[in-house]
Amino acid sequence: MSYTIALNFEDGVTRFIGCKAGETVLDAAYRQKVNLPMDCSDGVCGTCKGHCEQGAFDMGDEYLEEALSDEEAAEGQVLTCQMVPSSDCVIQVPVASSLCKTAVGKLEGSVAVVEQLSEDSIELGVDLDDEAALAFLPGQYIHIDVPGSDQHRSYSFSSKPGDRRATFLIRNIPNGVMSGYLTERAQVGDRLALTGPMGSFYLREITRPVLMLAGGTGLAPFLSMLELLVQKRAEGEANEQPIHLIYGVNKDDHLVKVDALEHFAKELPNFTYSTVVVDEASRHPRKGYVTHHMDGEVLHDGDIDVYLCGPPPMVDAVLKHFDNEGIVPQSFHYEKFTPNQAPKEAS
C-alpha cells in the first residue's frame, strides 16, 4: 500500500511523493530527496510543522505540546516527522521549495491538436512523453515554453490528472506570443517544454455545497475538476453535495465546451450549470454578469465553498458583490489571470 502526498510549497511549487504504509511523511520525503524542514525528527521542536488540507492520517501521541498544541492539531496542523498517512493527502509546507532542495518539475511533450473553438478561445492538446511524470491537483496550472521565443505562458489544465494528453483552453490574444504561435505556426508533432505543476487553486475535499464561477477561458480548471469527479464517481467515490457552475462570457460565440458541461450534468446527478452572456444584443436567456445570477438557491446562506477563475475585473466584481451582500463563504478560492502573466491566486 502506498499513498500519494502532494507537498505544496509557499512559492507555488507542488511536488508529489509516494508514502509507504506506516511511513512518516518526513521519512518518505527524505527517501525521495525532498528535504522538508526538520531539526529533531522526534516531535519535539515543531520545525517540520505544516498544514494538512485533506486526507486521513495518524499523528500518534509521541510529540510534545510545545511542538504542536491541541488547538493547532484541531486546525489541521501536522508534524511531518510524526504524520503517518492512511490515504492520499495534500500538505501545505510553509517554506520555499528551493529551501527543501527540490524544484518544480520539468517535462516534454508534442503538440497533438490545436483547435480554434471560437474567435476568443483555442484548445491545445499536448501528448506527454511520460504521463506518469506529471501529477497535479485539478485546478493547478503549468508553464509552457513558446516555441521560437525565450518566453513562456501559464495555463490551467482542462484535462484530469493521469491523462496522457494534457489539454488547455487558451485565450486568443491579438499579437499574443502564444496565440501567434498557435494560430500561425503550430504543427502537430511540435515539441513543447513544460514546467510545473504550480498553484494553490485546486479542488479541495467536498464537504458542503460548491459554487464554481468561471469567466471565459477560466472554465479550464473547472473542466479538470469535473473530469476527476466523474472518474471518482465511476470508482464508487460519489459525493452528493450540490455543485453549481456559472460560466460567463462576453459574446454568444465565446461559449465553448458547453457539450462537456452537458456531459458532466448527465454523469454527475449533483451537478448543474448555467451560462451567462454580457453582450446586450445577445439572445441568450441569461444576460449580464455572473454576479447577476447568484441567487439564494446557489449561495446556501454562505454555507458553500466558492471557486472563482476569470479575468481580474470579474474576480474583483465577485469579491465586491459578496462584500456588499454580506456573504461570507465557508471557504473562498480564486485565481485571476492576465495576459502575459502567471495566474494570481488567493484562498
C-alpha positions in Angstrom: 0.0 0.0 0.0 1.3 3.4 -0.9 -0.3 6.9 -0.7 0.3 9.9 -2.9 1.3 13.0 -0.9 1.1 16.5 -2.6 3.5 18.9 -1.0 2.5 22.5 -1.8 5.4 24.9 -1.1 4.9 28.6 -0.4 6.4 29.6 -3.7 3.6 27.8 -5.6 5.6 24.7 -6.5 3.9 21.4 -5.9 5.9 18.1 -5.5 4.3 14.7 -5.3 5.8 11.9 -3.3 4.9 8.3 -2.5 4.5 7.3 1.1 4.5 3.7 2.2 2.1 2.3 4.7 3.4 3.0 8.2 5.9 5.6 6.9 6.0 9.2 8.1 5.7 12.0 5.6 9.2 13.3 6.6 10.8 9.9 6.0 9.1 9.5 2.7 10.1 12.9 1.6 13.8 12.4 2.5 13.7 9.0 0.8 12.7 10.9 -2.4 15.3 13.6 -1.9 12.9 16.3 -0.7 14.5 17.8 2.4 11.5 19.0 4.4 12.3 21.3 7.3 13.5 19.3 10.3 15.7 19.6 13.4 14.8 16.8 15.8 12.6 14.3 13.9 11.1 13.3 17.3 8.1 15.6 17.6 9.9 17.9 20.0 10.9 21.1 18.1 8.0 21.8 15.8 10.3 22.7 12.9 8.6 20.3 10.5 5.1 21.8 11.1 2.8 22.1 8.1 -0.9 22.1 7.4 -2.8 19.1 6.0 -5.6 20.4 3.8 -7.1 17.0 3.0 -6.6 13.3 3.7 -6.5 10.9 6.6 -3.5 10.3 8.9 -2.4 9.3 12.3 -0.3 11.6 14.4 0.2 9.3 17.3 0.9 10.8 20.8 4.7 10.8 20.8 5.1 14.6 20.3 5.2 17.5 22.7 2.5 20.1 23.3 5.2 22.7 22.7 5.7 21.3 19.2 2.1 21.0 18.3 -0.7 22.3 20.5 -4.2 20.7 20.7 -5.6 23.8 19.1 -3.2 23.6 16.2 -3.9 19.9 15.7 -7.6 20.7 15.6 -7.0 23.2 12.8 -5.2 20.6 10.7 -1.6 21.5 11.6 0.7 18.5 11.5 4.2 17.5 12.3 5.6 15.7 9.2 8.0 13.7 11.4 5.1 12.1 13.2 2.4 12.1 10.5 1.6 8.7 9.1 -0.9 8.9 6.2 -3.8 6.4 5.7 -4.9 8.0 2.5 -3.7 10.4 -0.2 -3.0 13.8 1.4 -2.4 17.4 0.5 0.0 19.3 2.8 0.9 23.0 2.8 4.7 23.4 3.5 5.4 26.9 4.8 8.8 27.3 3.1 10.0 27.8 -0.5 10.7 24.6 -2.5 14.3 25.7 -3.1 15.0 25.6 0.7 14.0 21.9 0.6 16.4 21.1 -2.2 13.6 20.4 -4.7 12.3 22.3 -7.6 9.3 22.5 -10.0 9.1 19.5 -12.3 10.1 19.7 -16.0 8.7 17.5 -18.8 8.2 17.5 -22.5 5.5 16.6 -25.0 4.3 17.0 -28.5 1.5 19.1 -29.9 -1.4 16.7 -30.6 -4.2 19.1 -31.5 -4.8 22.9 -31.9 -8.4 23.8 -32.4 -9.9 27.3 -32.6 -13.1 26.9 -30.6 -14.2 30.5 -31.1 -12.6 33.8 -32.0 -11.7 34.1 -28.4 -10.6 30.6 -27.4 -8.1 27.9 -28.6 -7.8 24.4 -27.3 -4.3 23.0 -27.1 -3.7 19.2 -26.6 -0.2 18.0 -25.7 0.7 14.3 -25.7 3.2 13.9 -22.9 6.3 11.8 -23.3 5.8 10.3 -19.8 2.3 10.8 -18.4 3.5 9.2 -15.1 5.9 12.1 -14.7 3.1 14.7 -14.4 0.9 14.7 -11.4 -1.2 17.7 -10.5 -4.2 18.8 -8.5 -7.3 19.6 -10.6 -7.2 23.4 -10.9 -3.5 23.9 -11.0 -1.5 25.4 -13.9 1.7 24.8 -15.7 4.2 27.0 -17.7 4.5 26.2 -21.4 7.6 27.5 -23.3 6.5 29.2 -26.5 8.5 27.7 -29.4 10.6 30.2 -31.3 10.8 32.6 -28.3 12.5 32.8 -24.9 9.2 33.3 -23.2 6.6 31.0 -21.5 2.9 31.4 -20.7 0.9 29.8 -17.9 -2.3 27.8 -18.4 -4.6 25.8 -16.2 -5.2 22.1 -17.1 -8.6 21.3 -18.5 -7.8 17.6 -18.5 -7.7 15.5 -15.4 -4.6 14.1 -13.7 -3.3 10.9 -15.2 -4.3 11.6 -18.8 -1.5 11.1 -21.3 -3.0 14.0 -23.3 -2.9 17.2 -21.3 -5.4 19.9 -22.6 -5.6 23.6 -22.1 -8.0 26.4 -23.0 -6.1 29.4 -24.3 -7.4 32.9 -24.8 -6.7 34.1 -28.4 -5.0 37.4 -27.7 -4.2 39.6 -30.8 -0.4 39.8 -31.2 0.0 37.4 -28.2 3.2 35.4 -28.2 1.4 32.0 -27.6 -1.7 33.0 -29.6 0.5 33.9 -32.6 2.4 30.6 -32.4 -0.9 28.6 -32.2 -2.7 30.4 -34.9 0.2 30.9 -37.4 2.9 28.3 -36.9 1.9 25.4 -34.7 2.1 21.9 -36.3 1.1 18.6 -34.9 4.3 17.0 -33.6 6.0 20.2 -32.5 8.0 19.7 -29.3 7.0 21.6 -26.2 8.7 22.0 -22.9 6.5 22.3 -19.8 7.3 23.3 -16.2 5.0 22.6 -13.2 2.6 22.0 -11.8 2.1 25.1 -9.7 -0.6 27.0 -7.8 -2.8 26.9 -4.8 -6.1 27.0 -6.8 -7.3 23.4 -6.8 -10.3 21.3 -5.7 -10.4 20.5 -2.0 -12.3 17.8 -0.4 -16.0 18.4 -0.9 -17.9 18.6 2.4 -20.6 21.2 1.6 -22.3 22.7 -1.4 -19.9 24.1 -4.1 -20.3 27.2 -6.3 -17.9 27.4 -9.3 -17.6 30.8 -11.1 -15.9 30.8 -14.5 -15.1 33.7 -16.8 -14.0 32.9 -20.4 -11.1 30.5 -20.6 -11.2 30.5 -16.8 -13.5 27.5 -17.4 -10.5 25.3 -17.9 -9.7 24.4 -14.3 -13.3 23.5 -13.6 -13.3 21.1 -16.6 -10.4 19.4 -14.9 -12.1 19.3 -11.5 -15.3 17.9 -13.0 -13.4 15.3 -15.0 -11.9 14.0 -11.8 -15.3 13.9 -10.0 -16.7 11.8 -12.9 -13.8 9.4 -12.5 -14.3 9.2 -8.8 -18.0 8.5 -9.2 -17.2 5.7 -11.6 -14.8 4.3 -9.0 -17.5 4.3 -6.3 -16.4 7.6 -4.5 -19.5 9.6 -5.3 -20.1 12.9 -3.5 -23.7 14.0 -3.2 -23.1 17.7 -2.2 -24.7 20.0 -4.8 -22.2 21.6 -7.3 -23.3 24.6 -9.4 -21.2 26.3 -12.1 -21.9 29.7 -13.5 -20.0 30.3 -16.7 -19.9 33.9 -18.1 -18.5 35.2 -21.4 -18.7 38.4 -23.4 -20.4 37.2 -26.6 -22.6 34.3 -27.6 -19.9 32.6 -29.7 -17.4 32.8 -26.8 -19.4 30.0 -25.0 -17.2 26.9 -25.6 -17.1 23.4 -24.2 -20.8 23.5 -23.4 -21.1 20.0 -24.7 -18.6 18.9 -22.0 -20.7 20.6 -19.3 -23.8 18.7 -20.7 -21.8 15.5 -20.3 -20.9 16.3 -16.7 -24.5 17.2 -15.9 -25.5 13.7 -17.1 -22.7 11.9 -15.3 -23.0 13.8 -12.1 -26.5 13.9 -10.7 -25.5 16.6 -8.2 -24.0 19.0 -10.8 -25.9 21.8 -12.5 -24.7 24.7 -14.6 -25.8 28.0 -16.2 -24.3 30.2 -18.8 -24.3 34.0 -18.9 -23.5 36.4 -21.8 -22.6 40.1 -21.3 -23.5 41.4 -24.7 -26.8 43.3 -24.5 -27.6 42.3 -28.2 -27.4 38.6 -27.3 -30.5 36.4 -27.5 -29.1 34.3 -24.7 -31.7 33.8 -21.9 -29.3 35.0 -19.2 -27.6 38.3 -19.9 -25.3 40.3 -17.8 -22.5 39.2 -15.4 -22.2 36.2 -13.1 -23.0 38.4 -10.1 -26.5 39.0 -11.6 -27.3 35.3 -11.4 -26.1 34.2 -8.0 -29.4 33.8 -6.2 -30.0 32.5 -2.7 -30.5 28.9 -4.0 -26.9 28.6 -5.1 -25.4 30.6 -2.2 -26.9 28.4 0.5 -26.8 31.3 3.0 -23.0 31.3 2.8 -22.6 27.6 3.7 -20.7 27.0 0.5 -17.2 26.6 -0.9 -16.6 29.1 -3.7 -14.1 28.6 -6.5 -13.6 31.5 -8.9 -11.4 31.7 -12.0 -11.5 34.6 -14.5 -10.0 37.9 -15.6 -9.3 40.5 -12.9 -12.4 42.6 -13.4 -14.6 39.6 -12.9 -12.8 38.5 -9.8 -12.9 42.0 -8.3 -16.7 42.3 -9.1 -17.5 39.0 -7.4 -15.4 40.0 -4.3 -17.3 43.3 -4.2 -20.6 41.6 -4.6 -20.0 39.2 -1.7 -18.9 42.2 0.4 -21.9 44.3 -0.5 -24.3 41.4 0.2 -22.6 40.4 3.4 -21.9 36.9 2.1 -19.0 35.1 3.8 -18.5 31.7 2.2 -17.1 28.9 4.4 -14.1 28.9 2.0 -13.2 31.0 -1.0 -10.5 30.2 -3.5 -9.9 32.3 -6.5 -7.5 32.7 -9.4 -7.3 35.8 -11.7 -5.4 35.6 -14.9 -4.0 38.4 -17.0 -2.3 38.3 -20.4 1.4 37.5 -20.3 1.4 36.8 -16.5 1.1 33.8 -14.3 -2.3 33.5 -12.5 -2.7 35.3 -9.2 -4.3 33.2 -6.5 -5.8 33.5 -3.1 -7.7 31.3 -0.7 
